[in-house]
Amino acid sequence: MCGSHRVSRRLVSRRDAIAGTGALLAVSAIPFTALRMRLAAAQTPPPNELSPAEALERLMQGNARYAAGEPDFSGAVDDQSESRLPVAAVLACSDSPLSPELLFDQAAGDLFVIRNAGNIVTDSSLASLEYAVAFLSVPLLMVLGHANCGAVGTAFDAVRGRKELPGHLPELVKAIEPAVIAAHAKHPSDFLAATIEENVRINVKRLIEAGPILTEALAAKKLAVSGGVHDLAGGTVKLI
C-alpha cells in the first residue's frame, strides 16, 4: 500500500510539472507574439496625409506667417496625446538662433528636426533622416542653412587661410570645403553668402544620391528633397 501510494504521488507530481511547464510556455508566448506583431507593424508605416509638394507648401506658408509677424503659436500647444506623423524632416544648423518649428510656424511634433554645425550630412544625420522616411513616412527633407552662419564662416576662414584647427574641427572644415571651392568658382560679390548657399546645394545633392532608402522613396515620388537659406534679418526662407 505504501509503495503504490508513493508511485501514485510521483505520477501526479510529474503530470503537474508537465502541465505547469506547458502553462508557463503559453503565458510567456503571449508577450513574445505581441512583440512580433508590433515589430511587423512598425515595418509598414501608415501613409502620410501630405504629398511632398503639399508638405513644402505648408512650410513656406508657415514661414510667410512668421516673416509677416503673424504666426499662429496656438499650434505649439496642440494636444499631443495621440501620435502623428511629421510633415517634414529638417536638417538645420546648430548655430542658428531660431528653431525650425518657429521659423515655419509648425506645432510641436510636426517637424522631425536634426541640428549640427553647418547643417551637413553626416553618417548619423543621414541615418536619422532615413529613419524619418522609412518609419515615419516623412514626405519632405529640407537642408536649412542661414545667413551669417558661424560654422560655415569658421570653415571658410580655415580653408582660405589654410589654418589647421584643433580637435575634431578639421572634419567640419573638410565637410564644408567643397562649398568654399564651388563658391569661389562663381566669383560672387559676397563670398560667405555664396558659400552658405553652395553648402546647402551640396548637402541636398548628398541626400538625393543617398541609397537605398532615400533613392527608392524619391523614385517612387513619395519623397522630395529641398534646400533653403534663412535670412536672419527678414525672417524669410529662400529656397535653393
N, C-alpha and C positions, 0 to 999 in steps of 0.2 A: 504493500500500500504506500509506504513512504517513498519507495523508489519510483513508482508510477506517478506519484504526486510531483516529485522533483522533475521528472521528464516533462510532465504537463506544463509546469511553470516555465521550463526552458523554452518549450514550443511557443507558449504565449508571449514570452519576452522577445523571441525572435520575430514573431508576427508584428508585435508592437513597434519594434525597432525598424522593420521594413516599412510599415505604414507611416511611421514618423518621418523617415527619410524621404519617402515619396511626397508627403505633405510639405516638407521643407523645400524640396526642389520645386514644387509647384508654386509655392509662395515666392521663392527667390526669382522664378522665371517671370513673374508679373512685371516688376520694375524693369528688368532687362528688355522684355518685349516692348514695353512702353518707351524705353530709351531708344531702341532701334527704330521705332515708328517716328519718334521726334527727329532723329538724325536723318531719316529718309525724307521727312517733310522739309527739313532745312535745305536739302539739296535742290528743291524745287520752289524758289521764291515766288510769291504772288506777283503778277504783273503790275508795274507802276501805272498809275492812272494818267500820267502825263507822257506825251511824246517828247523826244529830245528838243524839238523846236518849241514846243509849249513850255518846257522847263526853262529854256533860255529866255523866252519872252517874259515869263513870270519873274525871273531875276532882274531883268532890265526894267520892268515896270516898278519893281520894288526899289531899285536904285534911283529911278526918276522921282519917286516919292521922297526918298531920303534927301536927294540933292535939292529938291524944292522946299525942304523943311516941313514936309507933311507926312512923316512916317506914321504907320499905324502900329504903335507899340503895344496895342492890346493883344496882338498875336503872341507877344513874348510870354504871356501868362496863360496861354491856352491849356486846356485840360490835357495832361499827359498820362492819364490813367490807362489809355489804350495806345498801344504802339502804332506807329505809322511810318511809311516809307519816306526817306528824304527825297526831295525833288532834285537835288544835285549834290555832287561832291566837289569841294573846293580845296585846291592846293594853294595855300596863301603863305605870305611871308611873315615870319615871327616878328620882324622889325616894324610891321605896320601897326599904327596906333589904334586902328579900328577893326573890330571883328567883322567877318563876312556877314553874320546874321544881321547886324545893324546896318551895314552898308547896303545890303539887298533887301532890308526890311522884311525879314522872314522870322517866323516863330521858332521857338526852341524846338529842336528836333527836325526842322525842315531842311537843314543842311548838314552834310557829313563833312566836317572840316579837319584838314591836316595842315599844320603850320611848321615850317622850318626856315632857317635863314636863307633868303634868296629864292624861295618857292621853287626849289629844284627837285627833280625826280630822282630819288634815291631808291635803293632796293626796298627799304622799309616803307617809304611813302607809296611806292608802286604796289606793294603787297596790300596796303591799306585800301588803295583805290580799287584794286582787283576784288577785294572783299566787298566793297560797296556795290560793285557791279554784279558780282556773282551771287551774293546773298541778300542784298537789299534792293536789287533791281533799279539802281540809280540810272536814270536815262541821260545824265549830263555830267561831264567832268569839266571843271574850269581851272586853269592855271591863272592865278591872280597876282600880278605884280603891283607895285605902287610907285608913285613919283618920289624922287629923292631917297631911294632905297639905300639904307646904310650898308646892308650886306653886299649888295651889288657894287656900291661905291668902294667898299674895302677891297673887294677882289679887283675892281677896276684900277685902283691905285697900285695894288701889288703887281698886277700884270704890266702896267705901263712903267712902273719904277723898278721892275724886276727885283722886288723885295721878297725875302723868304720870311713868312710869318711863323710864329711858334705853334706848338701843339698840333692839333688836327686841322688848323685853319688852312694849310695848303690844299687840303681836299676840297674845301669850299672854293678856293681860288681856281683850282683845276676844273671844277664843275662849271664855273661862270666864265672862264677864259674864252671858250668858243664864241660867246656873245660879244665879248670885247673885240675879238678879231672880226666878227661879222659886222659890227657897228663901224669899226674903223674903215672897212672897205667901202662904206657908203659915204664917207666924208661928211658927217652930219654937222649942223651948227651947234647942237647940244649933244656932245659925245656921251655923257652919262645917261640922258634920257633915251638915246638910241640904244645904248647897251641894255637898259632895263627892258625895252620892247623886244630886242633880239633874244634876250634871255627867256622871255615868255614864249616866243615863237619856237625856240629850240626845245623847250620842255613840252610844249604842245606836240611837237613832232615826235618826241620820245614816247609819249603816251599813245599816239596814233600807231606807232610801229611796234608797240609792246604786245607780244603774243604770249600765250594763245587767247587768254580771256578777253582782253580788250579788242584785239583784232577781230575775233569772232563776233563780238557784240556789235562792233562797228559795221561789219559786213552784213549783219542781219538787220541793220538800221534800227537797232534797239538802243543805240548809244551815239552821242556826239561829243566831241572834244572841242572846247573853245578856250580862248585866252583873252585876258583883259588887263588893263593898267588903270589903277585907281588914282585919280587926281586928288591929292590931299586937300588942296585949296578949295576946289569947287564941289568935291564930293562925288563927281560923276565917274563912271567906269567906261573907258574907251575900249571897245572890242578890238582885238588884234587879229 
